[in-house]
Amino acid sequence: MRTRVLFILFLCNLQCVLSAGGLPQNHHKTLDQPTEIQGYPCDKGDAWFFDDGHLNRWTVTREIPFGEARIPAGSYIALHPDGTPDFVQMSRDAPILGITCMGGSLLGTSEGSVVAFYPSGKLKQCFLAGDQTVQGVPCMSGGFFGDGRAGGAMFHENGKLKSCRLTKDYGAQRKGDRFVQAP
C-alpha cells in the first residue's frame, strides 16, 4: 500500500511539473510572515519565483478568486510563467462551477489532488469529491484516491464536460467506462 501511495504522489507531482510546461527555472524563498506579493496573499513559508521575479507557486492566506473558481485559504497555487492560472491543490473540498472538487491531503496541501485550469482561467480538470452528476452525466468520484484510476472529470475550454468515468450505465456505455464527448 505504501508503495502505491508513493507512486501516486510521484504521478501527482509529475503532472504538476508537466502541466507547468516542463521544469521551469525557479527560485525558492522562505517568507517569514504572510506577505502580499504581486497582488496575491502569500502565507509564511515556501514560495517559488520564476527567473524574471514573477510569482510561480505559493500557499494563500485567504480565499481568493483563481480563474473561474474561488480557492479556499491554505490552498497551494501555481501560475504559468506569463501569470495565467495553471493549477491548485486545495486545502479542502470546494465547489467550482456547481461541482465539488477534491481537496486536502493527509500529507499536506501541496501533495493533494490537482485542480487544473486552462491559461484562460477556465476549469480543465477536477478530481470529484464523491460521485456526482456533472452536466447530466453520472461521474465517478476522485481519480487517484477515489476510483483508483487517474483522470477525474476533464472539461473542454468552453466549459463542456470532456470526460469522466461513469458511476452507472449511461446511454450505451456501462458503469466504469470512460465517458468522452466532443466540444
Secondary structure, DSSP 8 states (H G I E B T S, - for coil): -HHHHHHHHHHHHHHHHHHTTSS--EEEEEESS-EEETTEEE-SEEEEEETTS-EEEEEBSS-EEETTEEE-TT-EEEE-TTS-EEEEE-SS-EEETTEEE----TT-GGGS--EEE-TTS-EEEE-BSS-EEETTEEE-SBSTTTTSSS--EEE-TTS-EEEEEBSS-BTTB-TTSEEE---
